[in-house]
Amino acid sequence: MKDTKSISYANLPLLEIPTIDIGLLTSSLSSEVEVEIMKLRSALSSSGYFQAVNHGMSTFFLDEVLEVTKKFFKLPMEEKKKYSKATNDFEGYGNNTYKENQVLGWNDRLYLHVLPESMRKFEKWPQNPENLRRVLIEFTEKLSMMNEIILKAMAKSLNLEENCFLYQFGENPKVLSSFNFYPPCPWPDLFIAAKPHADASGTTYVLQGKELEGLQVLKDDQWHRVPLTSDAIVFNVGDQVEIMTNGIFKSPTHRVATNNKGERISVAMFFAPEPTREIKPAEGLLDDKNPRLYKNVRDYSRHFSEHIQLGKSPIDALKILHC
């Protein structure tokens, strides 16, 4: 999609994104926990981003996640098309570069529902590479444990009961994976790989490739590059956590830039509350000086899709205006 401004990232500033040590969030030393939790609160109320390290996943395993991603997108097109998404469905493989002679985004993607298990469509799960299914399930299990730690830490950072956000996610949160391939683009200043957007999720985790930057975040009306940090998982707030925190933690607008230097891959994992759960600002954050900023909502993903199709901001539609 054409952007009215150049999207070249060479001269954009780097986002000052802190690293959060996941191991320290569960440390037996209260002083270590407190320091890390305050770093987390500062990051999420500022840019909505941090880099998670010491998360329990080895370099070998993270390399395997990236390798199966690379191998899938290197398959012949006829093989990838076996897993093509159906019309009016987003799950499966899709080439998002062209549609009816219009450039939509410079990328290929493979979307798969992972949790709850009842939502898995195994006919869309590639059998080649043969270890993709195992790797995806293991990656999801490890991130699910990390997600619980982070949601508890977010609640503690706001002086709330530690399970309050976990309760809103429910016992069977939705997890959607997105394997992303961004081919080189001959015109990186004209076309974008993924247009500016915020996430409909509650929380998002991104494993970036090791060689080329591409992820960019809008902060203070300025685009910033998200740096590559070895073995780190990039975390960002989604719209539903912004609602839960009554706007204290920000769901950032972000995009992915193209480049003409080489291929780029990433894997994004989106965690969302059960659709039947009512998402709302935590009561402990509301008082006379801090009124409710968002309406309650169920099935935010559907709300998100409906408003995006109308060209409207999904989260703005839920904001409460105060005189």
Summary of the structure (lengths in Angstrom):
residues: 323
radius of gyration: 19.2
end to end distance: 37.9
largest distance: 60.4
contacts: 1019
relative contact order: 0.17
helix: 32%
strand: 25%
